[in-house]
Amino acid sequence: MKTKLSLMTMTMIAAALLALTTLSYGQVGTDTKKAADDTGKATDTAAKKTAHATKKAAVKTADATKTAAKDTGKATETGAKDTGKGVAKGTKAVGHGVKKGAEKTADVAK
């Protein structure tokens, strides 16, 4: 049994297939756009969180640097004072020794 399809029937089938294909591509486009939007939102959120964390780290680093600078300054000041005291004691001891040496030399010269 042979079935003959008329030109009209073939045209309708072709139109239906074309419409179905168009709808399929339209749905793919919508899905792709939604996925791109979702990715964009996730990227934006991640960038904001990264920026916030970077800012917090910078603030903490600045605070730590200030504290270290203050501590270094205090240690340097204390070291300078201690050095000054040591030099003064050393000078006094040397002066005392020189005085005693001079007195002995004077005694010997008599």
C-alpha positions as CSV (number, residue, x, y, z in Angstrom):
1,M,0.0,0.0,0.0
2,K,1.4,3.3,-1.1
3,T,0.7,6.4,0.7
4,K,0.9,9.6,-1.2
5,L,1.5,12.8,0.7
6,S,0.2,15.9,-0.9
7,L,2.3,19.0,-1.2
8,M,0.0,20.7,1.3
9,T,0.6,17.9,3.9
10,M,4.4,18.0,3.4
11,T,4.4,21.8,3.8
12,M,2.4,21.6,7.0
13,I,4.8,19.0,8.4
14,A,7.8,21.1,7.4
15,A,6.3,24.2,9.1
16,A,5.5,22.2,12.2
17,L,9.1,21.0,12.4
18,L,10.5,24.4,11.8
19,A,8.3,25.9,14.6
20,L,9.4,23.1,17.0
21,T,13.0,23.8,16.1
22,T,12.6,27.5,16.7
23,L,11.0,26.9,20.1
24,S,13.8,24.5,21.1
25,Y,16.5,27.1,20.2
26,G,14.5,29.8,22.0
27,Q,14.4,27.7,25.1
28,V,18.2,27.0,24.9
29,G,18.8,30.8,24.6
30,T,16.6,31.5,27.7
31,D,18.4,28.8,29.7
32,T,21.8,30.1,28.6
33,K,20.9,33.6,29.6
34,K,19.7,32.5,33.0
35,A,22.9,30.5,33.6
36,A,25.0,33.6,32.5
37,D,23.0,35.8,34.9
38,D,23.4,33.4,37.8
39,T,27.2,33.2,37.1
40,G,27.4,37.0,37.0
41,K,25.6,37.3,40.3
42,A,27.9,34.6,41.9
43,T,31.0,36.4,40.5
44,D,29.8,39.7,41.8
45,T,29.2,38.2,45.3
46,A,32.6,36.6,45.3
47,A,34.4,39.8,44.2
48,K,32.6,41.7,47.0
49,K,33.6,39.2,49.6
50,T,37.2,39.1,48.3
51,A,37.4,42.9,48.4
52,H,36.1,43.0,52.0
53,A,38.6,40.4,53.2
54,T,41.4,42.2,51.5
55,K,40.4,45.5,53.2
56,K,40.2,43.8,56.6
57,A,43.7,42.3,56.1
58,A,45.1,45.7,55.1
59,V,43.7,47.3,58.2
60,K,45.1,44.5,60.4
61,T,48.5,44.8,58.7
62,A,48.5,48.6,59.3
63,D,47.6,48.1,63.0
64,A,50.3,45.6,63.4
65,T,52.9,47.8,61.7
66,K,52.0,50.8,64.0
67,T,52.3,48.6,67.1
68,A,55.7,47.2,65.9
69,A,56.9,50.7,65.2
70,K,55.9,51.9,68.7
71,D,57.6,48.9,70.3
72,T,60.7,49.4,68.2
73,G,60.9,53.0,69.2
74,K,60.5,52.2,72.9
75,A,63.2,49.5,72.7
76,T,65.5,51.9,70.9
77,E,65.0,54.6,73.5
78,T,65.6,52.2,76.3
79,G,68.7,50.9,74.6
80,A,70.0,54.4,74.1
81,K,69.4,55.3,77.8
82,D,71.1,52.1,78.9
83,T,74.1,52.7,76.6
84,G,74.4,56.3,77.9
85,K,74.4,55.0,81.5
86,G,77.1,52.4,80.6
87,V,79.2,55.0,78.9
88,A,78.9,57.3,81.9
89,K,79.9,54.5,84.3
90,G,82.8,53.5,82.1
91,T,84.0,57.1,81.8
92,K,83.8,57.5,85.6
93,A,85.8,54.3,86.1
94,V,88.4,55.3,83.6
95,G,88.7,58.8,85.1
96,H,89.1,57.3,88.6
97,G,91.8,55.0,87.3
98,V,93.6,57.8,85.6
99,K,93.5,59.9,88.8
100,K,94.9,57.0,90.9
101,G,97.6,56.5,88.3
102,A,98.5,60.1,88.4
103,E,98.7,60.1,92.2
104,K,101.0,57.0,92.1
105,T,103.2,58.7,89.5
106,A,103.4,61.8,91.7
107,D,104.3,59.7,94.7
108,V,107.0,57.9,92.8
109,A,108.4,61.2,91.5
110,K,108.8,62.6,95.1
